[in-house]
């Protein structure tokens, strides 16, 4: 009885081992297909980013012309993210240089507006101070 049970157990173990090898062999092509699909999706995403990036380089000039510096900043941030994704695409190797130039341009525009605002606020504050502290001087002016 014991030897018959051992023989049945060995037979079942061999059968299970054979089935496991067969299942692994069947799963290998599925894993390869999954890897290929993942790579294709990544490639599609990169192409989509590249397409959007090309349009963004054109649109950012329009937004600069409109003077919407907050939107320009958002666009440049998005473009930097896109460039990190498509950095190896030959058409975008110069993109980082263009982006740096656009960021410098934005910084100059923001600094100019900030300086104007500070100057206007300083003049306004001087007038208020003059009216509050020296009312007679304010009426003479």
C-alpha positions in Angstrom: 0.0 0.0 0.0 2.7 2.5 1.0 4.8 1.7 -2.1 1.7 2.1 -4.4 1.0 5.5 -2.7 4.7 6.5 -3.2 4.5 5.5 -6.9 1.3 7.5 -7.4 2.8 10.5 -5.6 5.9 10.4 -7.8 3.8 10.1 -10.9 1.7 13.1 -9.9 4.8 15.1 -9.1 6.3 14.3 -12.4 3.1 15.2 -14.1 2.8 18.5 -12.2 6.4 19.3 -13.1 5.8 18.6 -16.7 2.7 20.8 -16.7 4.6 23.6 -15.0 7.3 23.5 -17.7 4.6 23.5 -20.4 2.8 26.4 -18.8 6.1 28.4 -18.5 6.8 27.7 -22.1 3.4 28.9 -23.1 3.7 32.1 -21.0 7.0 33.1 -22.4 5.6 34.4 -25.8 2.8 36.2 -23.9 5.5 38.0 -21.8 7.4 38.9 -24.9 4.1 40.3 -26.4 3.5 42.3 -23.3 7.0 43.8 -23.4 6.5 44.7 -27.1 3.2 46.3 -26.4 4.6 48.3 -23.5 7.5 49.5 -25.7 5.1 50.4 -28.5 2.9 52.4 -26.1 6.0 54.2 -24.8 7.0 55.0 -28.4 3.5 56.3 -29.2 3.6 58.5 -26.1 7.0 59.8 -27.1 5.7 60.6 -30.6 2.7 62.3 -29.1 4.9 64.4 -26.8 7.1 65.3 -29.8 4.1 66.4 -31.8 2.8 68.5 -29.0 6.3 70.0 -28.3 6.6 71.1 -31.9 3.3 72.9 -31.7 4.3 74.4 -28.3 7.4 76.0 -29.7 5.2 77.7 -32.3 2.4 78.7 -29.8 4.7 80.1 -27.2 5.6 83.0 -29.5 2.0 83.9 -29.8 1.5 83.9 -26.0 4.7 86.0 -25.6 3.2 88.5 -28.1 -0.1 88.6 -26.1 1.9 89.4 -22.9 0.4 86.5 -20.9 3.6 85.8 -18.9 2.0 83.4 -16.5 0.8 81.2 -19.4 4.2 81.4 -21.0 5.7 80.1 -17.7 3.3 77.2 -17.7 4.0 76.4 -21.3 7.8 76.5 -20.7 7.4 74.2 -17.7 5.4 71.7 -19.8 7.9 72.0 -22.7 10.8 71.2 -20.3 8.9 68.1 -19.2 8.2 67.1 -22.8 11.9 67.6 -23.7 12.9 65.2 -20.9 10.7 62.6 -22.5 11.8 63.1 -26.1 15.4 64.2 -25.4 16.8 61.4 -27.6 14.8 62.3 -30.7 17.2 63.9 -33.1 14.7 66.7 -34.1 14.7 68.0 -30.5 18.4 68.0 -29.7 18.3 71.8 -30.1 15.1 72.0 -28.1 17.0 72.5 -24.8 18.9 75.4 -26.2 15.7 77.0 -27.5 14.0 76.4 -24.2 16.8 78.0 -22.3 16.6 81.1 -24.6 12.8 81.2 -24.0 13.3 81.0 -20.3 15.9 83.8 -20.3 13.5 85.9 -22.4 10.7 85.2 -19.9 12.9 86.2 -17.0 13.9 89.5 -18.6 10.2 90.3 -19.3 9.2 89.4 -15.7 12.0 91.4 -14.2 11.1 94.4 -16.4 7.5 94.3 -15.3 8.5 93.8 -11.7 10.8 96.8 -11.8 8.0 98.9 -13.4 5.5 97.8 -10.7 8.0 98.5 -7.9 8.7 101.9 -9.3 5.0 102.8 -9.7 4.3 101.5 -6.2 7.2 103.6 -4.8 5.9 106.8 -6.5 2.3 106.0 -5.3 3.5 105.4 -1.7 5.6 108.7 -1.8 2.5 110.6 -2.8 0.4 109.0 -0.1 3.1 109.7 2.5 3.3 113.3 1.4 -0.5 113.8 1.7 -0.6 112.1 5.1 2.4 113.7 6.7 2.6 117.1 5.1 -0.8 118.1 4.0 0.3 121.7 3.5 3.1 120.6 1.1 0.7 118.4 -0.7 -1.7 121.3 -1.4 1.2 123.5 -2.5 2.3 120.9 -5.0 
